[in-house]
Amino acid sequence: SMLLYWLWLLKEIVLSNIDVVKRVWIGPKSIDPQVATIKISQQTDMGRVIYANSITLTPGTVTLDLQQDSVTVHALTPEGIKALEDGEMDRRVTKVES
């Protein structure tokens, strides 16, 4: 359901905020910006927009481009890209979409 998704996203936003703050305190050595294009599974425009906006709402990541079957993302770290490639957010948005 949408409520469960927003609760999950809120948790992810908090965890990402903590990670970004830690990296700011540690300094530039802890940041390794990455850009990647990631396949997405959403079938509707609304689902794709929810996914792209969820990425941008999560500190440390921003959606640069949204296509029918992919999203291009900038992340402060390779771990940020890996988390998206693992697909948890994608699966949750697709579940909400259906």
C-alpha positions in Angstrom: 0.0 0.0 0.0 1.0 3.6 -0.5 1.1 4.3 3.3 3.6 1.5 3.9 5.7 2.7 1.0 5.9 6.3 2.4 6.8 4.9 5.9 9.6 2.9 4.3 10.7 5.9 2.3 10.8 8.1 5.4 13.1 5.6 7.1 15.4 5.6 4.0 15.4 9.4 4.0 16.5 9.5 7.7 19.2 6.8 7.2 20.5 8.7 4.1 20.6 12.0 6.0 22.7 10.4 8.7 25.0 8.9 6.1 25.4 12.3 4.3 26.1 14.1 7.6 28.8 11.5 8.5 30.4 11.9 5.1 30.5 15.7 5.5 32.1 15.4 8.9 34.7 12.9 7.6 35.6 15.1 4.6 36.0 14.9 0.9 37.8 11.5 1.0 34.5 9.9 2.0 32.7 11.1 -1.2 33.2 9.6 -4.6 30.4 10.9 -6.9 29.0 8.5 -9.4 26.5 8.7 -12.3 24.7 5.6 -13.5 21.7 4.7 -15.6 19.6 2.1 -13.9 16.8 -0.1 -15.4 13.4 0.4 -13.9 10.3 -1.8 -13.8 7.4 0.7 -13.4 4.8 0.5 -16.2 2.9 3.8 -15.6 4.0 7.4 -15.8 2.9 7.9 -12.2 5.0 4.9 -11.1 8.1 6.2 -12.9 7.6 9.7 -11.4 7.1 8.3 -7.9 10.3 6.3 -8.3 12.3 9.3 -9.7 11.1 11.6 -7.0 11.8 9.1 -4.3 15.4 8.9 -5.5 15.7 12.7 -5.4 14.0 12.9 -1.9 16.7 10.6 -0.6 19.7 12.6 0.5 22.9 11.9 -1.5 21.1 10.9 -4.7 19.3 12.9 -7.4 17.5 11.9 -10.5 19.1 13.5 -13.6 17.0 11.9 -16.4 13.9 9.7 -16.6 13.1 7.4 -19.5 10.4 4.8 -20.1 12.7 1.9 -18.9 15.5 3.6 -17.1 16.6 6.4 -14.7 19.9 8.3 -14.7 21.1 9.1 -11.2 23.9 11.0 -9.6 25.0 9.7 -6.2 27.6 10.9 -3.7 29.0 7.4 -3.4 29.2 4.1 -5.3 27.1 2.6 -2.4 24.3 5.0 -3.3 24.2 3.6 -6.9 24.6 0.0 -5.6 21.6 0.4 -3.3 19.5 1.5 -6.3 20.8 -1.3 -8.5 19.9 -3.8 -5.8 16.3 -2.8 -6.6 14.6 -2.5 -3.3 13.1 0.9 -4.0 12.2 -0.1 -7.6 10.3 -3.2 -6.3 8.4 -1.2 -3.7 7.3 1.4 -6.1 6.2 -1.2 -8.6 4.2 -2.9 -5.9 2.5 0.4 -5.0 1.9 1.1 -8.7 -0.1 -2.1 -9.2 
